[in-house]
Amino acid sequence: MNSFEDRKKSFEKKFAHDEEKQFKISARRNKYLGEWVSKILGYNGDQEKEYIQSVIKADFKEEGDEDVFQKIKDDLKTHNISDNEIREKMKELNEKATAEFK
């Protein structure tokens, strides 16, 4: 019975570790997205920091990435940035953030 409990605890620890890692990757990706959009919008340093925080917070509205996508899409609506371009940038920056946590 002990080995079963040990395996169960091991799987729980791995799951918690993986979830924490994914959270950190998403937060880092959102930071990079905030920096990218801030440059497009022409924000100064303080505005950029505030905007990055707003992108990170947007990710808590619902599960998945659609909340972040929608925020960025709304913020860039007057800048001729397509949905596809936003999604590609999100994918690119997610890969960058993932590579930093390997």
C-alpha distances in whole Angstrom, upper triangle without the diagonal:
4,6,5,6,9,10,11,13,14,16,17,19,20,21,23,25,26,27,29,30,32,33,35,36,38,39,41,42,44,45,47,48,50,51,53,54,55,58,59,60,61,60,60,57,57,57,54,52,52,52,49,47,48,47,43,44,45,41,40,42,39,37,38,41,44,44,45,47,49,50,51,53,55,56,57,59,62,62,61,58,56,53,52,53,51,48,49,49,46,44,46,45,41,41,43,40,37,39,39,35,34
4,5,5,6,9,10,11,12,14,15,16,18,20,21,22,24,26,27,28,30,32,33,34,36,37,39,40,42,43,45,46,48,50,51,52,54,56,57,58,60,58,58,55,55,55,52,50,50,50,47,45,47,45,42,42,43,40,38,41,39,36,37,40,43,43,44,46,48,49,50,52,54,54,56,58,61,60,60,57,56,52,51,52,50,47,48,48,44,43,44,43,40,39,41,38,35,37,37,33,32
4,5,5,6,9,10,10,12,14,15,16,18,20,21,22,24,26,27,28,30,31,33,34,36,37,39,40,42,43,45,46,48,49,51,52,54,55,56,58,56,57,54,54,54,51,49,49,49,46,44,46,44,41,41,42,39,38,40,38,35,35,38,41,42,43,44,47,48,48,50,52,53,54,56,60,59,58,55,53,50,49,50,48,45,45,45,42,40,42,41,37,37,39,36,33,34,35,31,30
4,5,5,6,9,10,11,12,14,15,16,18,20,21,23,24,26,27,29,30,31,33,35,36,37,39,41,42,43,45,47,48,49,51,53,54,55,57,55,56,53,53,53,50,48,48,48,44,43,44,42,39,39,40,37,35,38,35,32,33,36,39,40,40,42,44,45,46,48,50,51,52,54,58,57,56,53,51,48,47,48,46,43,44,44,41,39,41,40,36,36,38,35,32,34,34,31,29
4,5,5,6,8,10,10,12,14,15,16,18,20,21,22,24,26,27,29,30,32,33,35,36,37,39,41,42,43,45,46,48,49,51,53,53,55,53,54,51,50,50,48,45,46,46,42,41,42,40,37,37,38,35,33,36,34,31,32,35,38,38,39,41,43,44,45,47,49,49,51,53,56,56,56,52,51,47,47,48,45,42,43,43,40,38,40,39,35,35,37,34,31,33,33,29,29
4,5,5,6,9,10,11,12,14,15,16,18,20,21,22,24,26,27,28,30,32,33,34,36,37,39,40,42,44,45,46,48,50,51,52,54,52,52,49,49,49,47,44,45,44,41,40,41,40,36,37,38,35,33,36,34,31,32,35,38,38,38,41,43,43,44,47,48,49,50,52,56,55,55,51,50,47,46,46,44,41,42,42,38,37,38,37,34,34,35,32,29,31,31,27,26
4,5,5,6,9,10,11,12,14,15,16,18,20,21,22,24,26,27,28,30,31,33,34,36,37,39,40,42,43,45,46,48,49,50,52,50,51,48,48,48,46,43,44,43,40,39,40,38,35,36,36,33,32,34,32,29,29,32,35,36,36,38,41,42,42,44,46,47,48,50,53,52,52,49,47,44,43,44,42,39,39,39,36,34,36,35,31,31,33,30,27,29,29,25,24
4,5,5,6,9,10,11,12,14,15,17,18,20,21,23,24,26,27,29,30,31,33,35,36,37,39,41,42,43,45,47,48,49,51,49,50,47,47,46,44,42,42,41,38,37,38,36,33,33,34,31,29,32,29,26,27,30,33,34,34,36,39,39,40,42,44,45,46,48,52,51,51,47,46,42,42,43,40,37,38,38,35,33,35,34,30,31,32,30,27,29,29,25,25
4,5,5,6,9,10,10,12,14,15,16,18,20,21,23,24,26,27,29,30,32,33,35,36,37,39,41,42,43,45,47,48,49,47,48,45,44,44,42,39,40,40,36,35,36,35,31,32,33,30,28,31,29,26,27,30,33,33,34,36,38,38,40,42,43,44,46,48,51,50,50,47,46,42,42,42,40,37,38,38,34,33,35,33,30,30,31,28,26,28,27,24,23
4,5,5,6,9,10,11,12,14,15,16,18,20,21,22,24,26,27,28,30,32,33,34,36,38,39,40,42,44,45,46,48,46,46,44,43,44,41,39,39,39,36,34,36,34,31,31,33,29,28,31,29,26,26,29,32,33,33,35,37,38,39,41,43,43,44,47,50,49,49,45,44,41,40,41,38,36,36,36,33,31,32,31,28,27,29,26,23,25,25,21,20
4,5,5,6,9,10,10,12,14,15,16,18,20,21,22,24,26,27,28,30,31,33,34,36,37,39,40,42,43,44,46,44,45,43,42,42,40,37,38,37,34,33,34,32,29,30,30,27,26,28,26,23,23,26,29,30,30,32,35,35,36,38,40,41,42,44,47,46,46,43,41,38,37,38,36,33,33,33,30,29,30,29,25,26,27,25,22,24,24,20,20
4,5,5,6,9,10,11,12,14,15,17,18,20,21,23,24,26,27,29,30,31,33,35,36,37,39,41,42,43,45,43,44,41,40,40,38,35,36,35,32,31,32,30,27,27,28,25,23,26,24,21,22,25,28,28,29,31,33,34,35,37,39,39,41,43,46,45,45,42,41,37,37,38,35,32,33,33,30,28,30,29,25,26,27,24,22,24,24,20,20
4,5,5,6,9,10,11,12,14,15,17,18,20,21,23,24,26,27,29,30,31,33,35,36,37,39,41,42,43,41,42,39,39,39,36,34,34,34,31,29,31,29,26,26,28,24,24,26,25,22,23,25,28,29,29,31,33,33,34,37,38,39,40,42,46,45,45,41,41,37,37,37,35,32,33,32,29,28,29,27,24,24,25,22,20,22,22,18,18
4,5,5,6,9,10,10,12,14,15,16,18,20,21,22,24,26,27,28,30,32,33,34,36,38,39,40,42,40,41,38,38,38,35,33,34,33,30,29,30,28,25,26,27,24,23,26,24,21,21,23,27,27,27,29,32,32,33,35,37,37,38,41,44,43,43,39,38,35,34,34,32,29,30,30,26,25,26,25,21,21,23,20,17,19,19,15,15
4,5,5,6,9,10,11,12,14,15,16,18,20,21,22,24,26,27,28,30,31,33,34,36,37,38,40,39,39,37,37,36,34,32,32,31,28,27,28,26,23,24,24,21,20,23,21,18,18,20,24,24,24,26,29,29,30,32,34,35,36,38,41,40,41,37,36,33,32,33,30,27,28,28,25,23,25,24,20,21,22,20,17,19,20,16,16
4,5,5,6,9,10,11,12,14,15,17,18,20,21,23,25,26,27,29,30,31,33,35,36,37,39,37,37,35,34,34,32,29,30,29,26,25,26,24,21,22,23,19,18,21,20,17,18,20,24,24,24,26,28,28,29,32,33,34,35,38,41,40,40,37,36,33,33,33,30,28,29,28,24,24,25,23,20,21,22,19,17,20,19,15,16
4,5,5,6,9,10,11,12,14,15,17,18,20,21,23,24,26,27,29,30,31,33,35,36,37,35,36,33,33,33,30,28,29,29,25,24,26,24,20,22,23,20,19,23,21,19,19,20,24,24,24,26,29,28,29,32,33,33,35,37,40,39,39,36,35,32,32,32,29,27,27,26,23,22,23,22,18,19,20,17,14,16,16,12,13
4,5,5,6,9,10,10,12,14,15,16,18,20,21,22,24,26,27,28,30,32,33,34,36,34,35,33,33,32,30,28,28,28,24,23,25,22,19,21,22,18,18,21,20,16,16,18,21,22,21,23,26,26,27,29,31,31,32,35,38,37,37,33,32,29,29,29,26,24,24,24,20,19,21,19,16,16,17,15,12,15,15,11,12
4,5,5,6,9,10,11,12,14,15,16,18,20,21,22,24,26,27,28,30,32,32,34,32,33,31,31,30,28,26,26,25,22,21,22,20,17,18,19,15,15,18,16,13,13,15,19,19,19,21,23,24,24,27,29,29,30,33,36,35,35,32,31,28,27,28,25,23,24,23,19,19,21,19,15,17,18,15,13,16,16,13,14
4,5,5,6,9,10,11,12,14,15,17,19,20,21,23,24,26,27,29,31,31,33,31,31,29,28,28,26,23,24,23,20,19,21,19,15,17,18,15,15,18,17,15,15,16,20,20,19,22,24,24,24,27,29,29,30,33,36,34,35,32,31,29,28,28,25,23,24,23,20,19,21,18,15,17,17,14,13,15,14,11,13
4,5,5,6,9,10,11,12,14,15,17,18,20,21,23,24,26,27,29,30,31,30,30,28,28,28,25,23,24,23,20,19,21,19,16,18,19,16,16,20,19,16,15,16,20,20,19,21,24,24,24,26,28,28,29,32,35,33,34,30,30,27,27,26,23,22,22,21,18,17,18,16,13,13,14,11,9,12,11,8,10
4,5,5,6,9,10,10,12,14,15,16,18,20,21,22,24,26,27,28,30,28,30,27,27,27,24,22,23,22,18,18,19,17,14,16,16,13,14,17,15,13,12,12,16,17,15,18,20,21,21,23,25,25,26,29,32,30,31,27,27,24,23,23,20,18,19,18,15,14,16,14,10,12,13,10,8,12,12,9,11
4,5,5,6,9,10,11,12,14,15,16,18,20,21,22,25,26,26,28,26,27,25,25,24,22,20,20,19,16,15,16,14,11,12,14,10,11,14,14,12,11,12,15,15,14,17,19,19,19,22,24,23,25,28,30,29,30,27,27,24,24,24,20,19,20,19,15,16,17,14,12,14,14,11,11,14,13,11,14
4,5,5,6,9,10,10,12,14,15,17,18,20,21,23,25,25,27,25,25,23,23,23,20,18,19,18,15,14,16,14,11,13,15,12,13,17,17,15,14,14,18,17,15,18,21,20,20,23,25,24,25,28,31,29,30,27,27,25,24,24,21,19,20,18,15,15,16,13,11,13,12,9,9,12,10,8,12
4,5,5,6,9,10,11,12,14,15,16,18,20,21,23,24,26,24,25,23,23,23,20,18,20,18,15,15,17,14,11,14,15,12,14,17,17,15,13,12,16,16,14,16,19,19,18,21,23,23,23,26,29,27,28,24,24,22,21,20,18,16,17,15,12,12,12,10,7,9,9,5,6,9,8,7,10
4,5,5,6,9,10,10,12,14,15,16,18,20,21,22,24,22,24,22,22,21,18,17,18,16,13,13,14,11,8,11,12,8,11,14,13,12,10,9,13,12,10,13,16,15,15,18,20,19,20,23,26,25,25,22,22,19,19,18,15,14,15,13,10,11,12,9,7,10,11,8,9,12,12,11,14
4,5,5,6,9,10,10,12,14,15,16,19,20,21,22,20,21,19,19,18,15,14,15,13,10,10,11,9,6,9,11,8,10,14,14,13,12,11,14,13,11,14,16,15,15,18,20,19,20,23,26,25,26,22,23,21,21,20,17,16,17,15,12,14,14,11,10,13,12,9,11,14,12,12,15
4,5,5,6,9,10,11,12,14,15,17,19,20,21,19,20,18,18,18,15,13,15,14,10,11,13,11,9,12,13,12,14,17,18,17,15,13,16,16,13,15,18,17,16,19,21,19,20,24,26,24,25,22,23,21,21,19,16,16,16,13,11,13,12,9,8,11,9,6,9,11,9,10,13
4,5,5,6,9,10,11,12,14,16,17,18,20,19,20,19,19,18,15,14,16,14,10,12,13,10,9,13,13,11,14,16,17,15,13,11,14,14,10,12,15,14,13,16,18,17,18,21,23,21,22,19,19,17,17,15,13,12,12,10,7,9,9,5,5,8,8,6,8,11,10,11,14
4,5,5,6,9,10,10,12,14,15,16,18,16,18,17,17,16,13,12,13,10,7,9,9,6,6,9,9,8,11,14,14,14,12,10,12,11,8,10,13,11,10,14,15,14,15,18,21,19,21,17,18,16,17,16,12,12,14,11,8,11,12,8,8,12,11,9,12,15,14,15,18
4,5,5,6,9,10,10,13,15,15,16,14,15,14,14,13,10,9,11,9,6,8,10,7,7,10,11,11,14,16,18,18,16,14,16,15,11,13,16,13,12,16,17,15,16,20,22,20,22,19,20,19,20,17,14,15,16,12,11,13,13,9,10,13,12,10,13,15,13,15,18
4,5,5,6,9,10,11,13,14,15,14,16,14,16,15,11,11,13,11,8,11,12,10,10,14,14,13,17,19,20,19,17,14,16,16,12,13,16,14,12,15,17,15,15,19,21,19,20,17,18,17,17,15,12,13,13,10,9,11,10,7,9,11,9,8,12,13,12,14,18
4,5,5,6,8,10,11,12,14,13,16,15,16,14,11,12,13,10,8,11,11,8,9,13,12,12,15,17,18,18,15,12,14,13,9,10,13,11,8,12,14,12,12,15,17,15,17,14,15,14,15,12,9,11,11,8,7,10,10,7,9,12,11,11,14,16,15,17,20
4,5,5,6,9,10,10,12,11,12,12,12,10,7,8,9,6,4,8,8,6,8,11,11,12,15,16,18,19,17,14,15,14,10,11,13,10,9,12,13,11,12,15,17,15,17,15,17,16,17,15,12,14,15,11,11,14,14,11,13,16,14,13,17,19,18,19,22
4,6,5,6,9,10,10,9,11,10,12,10,7,8,10,8,7,10,11,10,11,14,15,15,19,20,22,22,20,17,18,17,14,14,16,14,11,15,16,13,13,17,18,16,18,15,18,18,19,16,13,15,15,12,12,15,14,11,14,16,14,13,17,18,17,19,22
4,5,5,7,9,10,10,13,13,15,13,9,12,13,10,9,13,13,11,13,16,16,16,20,21,22,22,20,17,18,17,13,13,15,13,10,13,15,12,11,15,16,13,15,12,14,15,15,12,10,13,13,9,10,13,12,10,13,15,13,14,17,18,18,20,23
4,5,5,6,8,9,12,13,14,11,9,12,12,9,9,12,12,10,13,15,14,15,19,19,21,22,20,16,16,15,12,12,13,11,7,10,11,8,8,11,12,10,13,10,13,14,15,12,10,13,14,10,11,15,14,12,15,18,16,17,20,21,21,23,26
4,5,5,6,5,8,9,10,8,5,9,10,7,8,11,11,11,13,16,15,17,20,21,23,24,22,19,19,18,14,15,16,13,10,13,13,10,10,14,14,12,15,14,17,17,19,16,14,17,17,14,15,18,17,15,18,20,18,18,22,23,22,24,27
4,5,5,6,9,10,12,10,8,12,13,11,11,15,15,14,17,19,19,20,23,24,26,27,25,21,22,21,17,17,18,16,13,15,16,12,11,15,14,12,15,13,17,18,19,15,14,17,17,14,15,18,17,15,18,20,18,19,22,23,22,25,28
4,5,8,11,13,15,12,11,14,15,12,13,17,16,15,18,20,19,20,24,24,26,27,24,21,20,20,16,16,16,14,11,12,13,10,8,12,11,8,11,10,13,15,16,13,12,16,16,13,15,18,17,16,19,21,20,20,24,25,24,27,30
4,6,9,12,13,10,9,13,13,10,12,15,14,14,17,19,18,20,23,23,25,27,25,21,21,19,17,16,16,14,11,12,12,9,8,11,10,8,12,12,15,17,19,16,14,18,19,16,17,21,20,18,21,24,22,22,26,27,26,29,32
4,7,10,12,9,9,13,13,11,13,16,16,16,19,21,20,23,25,26,28,29,28,24,24,23,20,19,20,17,14,16,16,12,12,15,13,11,15,15,18,20,22,19,17,21,21,18,19,23,22,20,23,25,23,24,27,28,27,30,32
4,7,8,5,6,9,10,9,11,14,14,14,17,18,19,21,23,24,27,28,27,24,24,22,19,19,20,16,14,17,16,12,13,16,15,14,18,17,20,22,23,20,18,22,22,19,20,23,22,20,23,25,23,23,26,27,26,28,31
4,6,5,6,9,10,10,12,14,15,16,18,20,21,23,25,26,29,30,29,26,27,24,21,22,23,19,18,20,20,16,17,20,19,18,21,21,24,25,27,23,22,25,25,21,22,25,24,21,24,26,24,24,27,28,26,29,32
4,6,5,6,9,10,11,13,14,15,17,19,20,22,24,26,28,29,28,26,26,24,21,23,23,20,18,22,21,18,19,22,22,20,24,22,26,26,28,24,22,25,25,21,22,25,23,20,23,25,22,22,25,26,24,26,29
4,5,5,6,9,10,11,13,15,16,17,19,21,22,24,27,28,28,25,26,23,21,23,23,19,18,22,21,17,19,22,22,21,25,24,27,27,29,26,23,26,27,23,23,26,25,22,24,27,24,23,27,28,25,27,31
4,6,5,6,9,10,10,12,14,15,16,19,21,22,25,26,26,23,23,21,18,20,20,16,15,18,17,14,15,19,18,18,21,20,23,24,26,23,21,23,24,21,21,24,24,21,23,26,24,23,26,28,26,27,31
4,5,5,6,9,10,11,12,14,15,17,19,21,23,25,24,21,21,19,16,18,18,15,14,17,17,13,15,18,18,17,20,19,22,22,23,21,18,21,21,18,18,21,20,17,19,22,20,19,23,24,22,24,27
4,5,5,6,9,10,11,12,14,16,18,20,22,24,23,21,22,19,16,19,19,16,15,19,19,15,17,21,21,21,24,22,24,24,25,23,20,22,23,19,19,22,21,18,19,22,20,18,22,23,21,22,26
4,6,5,6,9,10,11,12,15,16,18,21,22,22,20,21,18,15,18,18,14,14,18,17,14,16,19,20,20,23,22,24,23,25,23,20,22,24,20,19,23,23,19,21,24,22,20,24,26,23,25,28
4,5,5,6,9,10,10,13,15,16,19,20,20,17,18,15,12,14,14,11,10,14,13,10,13,16,17,17,20,18,20,20,22,20,16,19,20,17,16,20,20,17,18,22,20,19,22,24,22,24,27
4,5,5,6,9,10,11,14,15,18,19,18,15,17,14,11,14,15,12,11,15,15,12,14,18,19,18,21,18,20,20,21,19,16,17,19,15,14,17,17,14,15,18,17,15,18,20,19,20,23
4,5,5,6,9,10,12,14,16,18,18,16,17,14,12,15,16,12,13,16,16,14,17,20,21,21,24,21,23,22,24,22,18,20,21,18,16,20,20,17,17,20,19,17,20,22,20,21,24
4,5,5,6,9,10,11,14,16,16,14,15,11,10,13,12,9,10,14,13,11,14,17,19,19,21,19,21,20,22,20,17,18,20,18,16,19,20,17,18,21,21,18,21,24,22,23,27
4,5,5,7,9,11,13,14,13,11,12,9,6,9,10,7,8,11,12,10,13,16,18,18,20,17,18,17,18,17,14,15,17,14,12,16,17,14,14,18,17,15,18,21,20,20,24
4,5,6,8,10,12,13,13,11,13,10,8,11,13,10,11,15,15,14,16,19,22,21,23,20,21,19,21,20,16,16,18,16,13,16,17,14,13,17,17,14,16,19,18,18,21
4,5,6,8,11,12,13,12,13,10,9,12,13,10,12,15,15,15,18,20,22,23,24,22,23,21,23,22,18,18,21,19,16,19,20,17,17,20,20,17,20,23,21,21,25
4,5,6,8,11,11,9,10,6,6,9,9,7,10,12,12,12,15,17,20,20,22,19,20,17,20,19,15,16,19,17,14,17,19,17,16,20,20,18,20,23,22,22,25
4,6,7,8,8,7,8,6,5,9,10,9,11,14,14,15,17,19,22,22,23,20,20,17,19,19,15,15,17,16,13,15,17,15,14,17,18,16,17,20,20,19,22
4,6,7,9,10,11,8,9,12,13,12,14,17,17,17,20,22,25,25,26,24,24,21,23,23,19,18,21,20,16,19,21,18,17,20,21,18,19,23,22,21,24
4,7,9,10,9,6,9,12,11,11,14,15,15,16,19,20,24,24,25,23,23,20,22,22,19,18,22,21,17,20,22,20,19,22,23,21,22,26,25,24,27
4,6,8,8,6,9,11,11,12,15,16,16,18,21,21,25,26,26,23,22,19,21,22,19,17,21,20,17,19,22,20,18,21,23,21,21,25,25,24,26
4,7,8,8,10,12,13,14,16,17,19,20,22,23,27,27,27,24,23,19,20,22,18,17,19,19,16,17,20,19,16,19,21,19,19,22,23,21,24
4,6,7,9,10,11,13,14,16,17,19,20,21,25,25,25,21,20,16,17,18,15,13,16,16,12,13,16,15,13,16,18,16,16,20,21,20,22
4,6,5,6,9,10,11,12,14,16,17,18,22,21,21,18,17,13,14,15,12,10,13,13,9,11,14,13,11,14,16,15,15,19,20,19,21
4,5,5,6,9,10,10,12,14,15,16,20,20,19,16,15,11,13,14,11,10,13,14,11,13,16,15,14,17,19,18,19,22,23,23,25
4,5,5,6,9,10,11,12,14,15,19,19,20,17,16,13,16,16,13,12,16,15,12,15,18,16,15,19,20,19,20,23,24,23,26
4,5,5,6,8,10,11,12,14,17,17,18,15,15,12,14,14,10,10,13,12,9,12,15,13,12,16,17,16,17,21,21,21,24
4,6,5,6,9,10,11,12,15,15,15,12,11,8,11,11,7,7,11,10,8,11,14,13,13,16,17,17,18,21,22,23,25
4,5,5,6,9,10,10,14,15,15,13,12,9,12,13,10,10,14,14,12,15,17,16,17,20,21,20,22,25,25,26,29
4,5,5,6,9,10,13,14,15,13,13,12,15,14,11,12,15,14,12,16,18,16,17,20,21,20,22,25,25,25,28
4,5,5,6,8,11,11,12,10,11,10,12,11,8,10,13,11,10,14,15,14,15,18,19,18,21,23,23,24,27
4,6,5,6,9,10,10,8,8,7,10,10,7,10,13,12,12,15,16,16,17,20,21,21,23,25,26,27,30
4,6,5,9,10,11,10,11,10,14,14,11,13,16,15,15,18,20,19,20,23,24,24,26,28,29,30,32
4,6,8,9,11,10,12,12,15,14,11,14,17,15,15,18,19,18,20,23,23,22,25,27,27,29,32
4,6,5,7,7,9,10,13,11,9,13,15,13,14,17,18,17,19,22,22,22,25,27,27,29,32
4,6,7,7,9,10,13,12,11,14,16,16,16,20,21,20,22,25,25,26,28,30,30,32,35
4,6,8,11,13,16,14,14,17,19,18,19,22,23,22,25,27,27,28,30,32,32,34,37
4,6,9,12,14,12,12,15,16,15,17,20,20,20,22,25,24,25,28,30,30,32,35
4,6,10,11,10,11,14,15,15,17,19,19,20,22,24,25,26,28,30,30,33,35
4,7,8,6,7,10,11,11,13,15,16,16,19,21,21,22,25,26,27,29,31
4,5,5,6,9,10,11,12,14,15,17,18,20,21,23,24,26,27,29,31
4,5,5,6,9,10,11,12,14,15,16,18,20,21,22,24,26,27,29
4,5,5,6,9,10,10,12,14,15,16,18,20,21,23,24,26,27
4,5,5,6,9,10,10,12,14,15,16,18,20,21,23,25,26
4,5,5,6,9,10,11,12,14,15,16,18,20,21,23,25
4,5,5,6,9,10,10,12,14,15,16,18,20,21,23
4,5,5,6,9,10,11,12,14,15,17,19,20,22
4,5,5,6,8,10,10,12,14,15,17,19,20
4,6,5,6,9,10,10,12,14,15,17,19
4,6,5,6,9,10,10,12,14,16,17
4,5,5,6,9,10,11,13,15,16
4,5,5,6,8,10,11,13,15
4,5,5,6,9,10,11,13
4,5,5,6,9,10,11
4,5,5,7,9,11
4,5,5,7,9
4,5,5,7
4,5,5
4,6
4
